[in-house]
Amino acid sequence: MSHIANDATVPGVRIGLPLAIGAAFAFGMSGGWARGLIDAGWTPGAAVTARVWIAALVLLIPTIVSLRGRWGVLRKNAALVAAYGLLAVTATQLCYFQAVAVMDVGLALLIEYTAPIAVILWLWLRRGERPTRRSVIGAAIAFVGLVLMLDIVTGAEVNVAGILWALAAMVGAATYFLLSAKADTGMPPIALAGGGLLLGAVALTVAGLVGILPMAWTTDDIAYRFGTVPWFVPVLAIGLIATALAYVLGIASTRMLGSRLASFIALSEVVASLLFGWLLLGQSPDLLQALGAALVLVGVVVVKLGEPRSTALGEPEMVSSHATM
């Protein structure tokens, strides 16, 4: 992450595009698989802990190899790795799983994906980096879409807890973007991901052992729309495909595409989440919610188009591996 990539070569696009779409769809399936576990008796904490441990162990060797014995780099960036692992990855995933426990997985992810707007607001308030007019318009469009998506205007019953958890996941995702945008740290992207996941796995385990994080699971078969499967099928799918593989594909594709293009393609994760929510759980938004979802996506795209190309926020080399992650 020693520089910010915004340009991509034609050969890079040809190879990187399918990799980026694969990463988005891999990340997008996590909520559907997790909801099945939660409905069967798993707590969100147990599901996230299993997911993070599996991914951390899979990425352990690649992490060590990427450091090439430069342990001083790891010590120098200990605070960054801690913040990344505890806030940007673990807290984001935990809050997202808490949200999908009580609301549709696609809607929860859409709320989380308003994170770029939160980042722009943070940079404005914290650093005085005033957003462009296009970014303000995009934020307004996304806000209108969010209102429609949550069925507030129709007076429908709103799950306040689910919305708050999804908003917390959005804050975690915004933290992810801000931390990933730090340049010249000397930390290889895969080492940051692997180190953060390992630290997060240990922290979740400790929180469970001391009783801070409720942990419960079952070895009963898990029911989905298409039928039942053994409990380890969704656990492995979340850990191996929706986390470890997704991170690797995301890192590889972003290096080929550049962060700006990859960040747009990453929005297809929302489509994937809605698709897997329907395939695995039979969840689908109504017409008004679908309109709101479309407006949220349009708003986020407009916000990203409004970002100056030279800004340090032009998500660096890991942006396509987002917060849900």
MOCOR-V521602 format. One record per helix or strand of 2 or more residues. SS is the DSSP state (helix for helix, strand for strand). FROM is the first residue (numbers start at 0). TO is the last residue. If there is no record, write none. Layout:
# MOCOR-V521602
SS|FROM|TO ; SS|FROM|TO
This chain:
# MOCOR-V521602
helix|9|27 ; helix|29|39 ; helix|43|66 ; helix|70|75 ; helix|77|99 ; helix|104|111 ; helix|114|126 ; helix|132|148 ; helix|159|179 ; helix|188|208 ; strand|221|223 ; strand|226|228 ; helix|230|256 ; helix|258|264 ; helix|267|280 ; helix|286|304
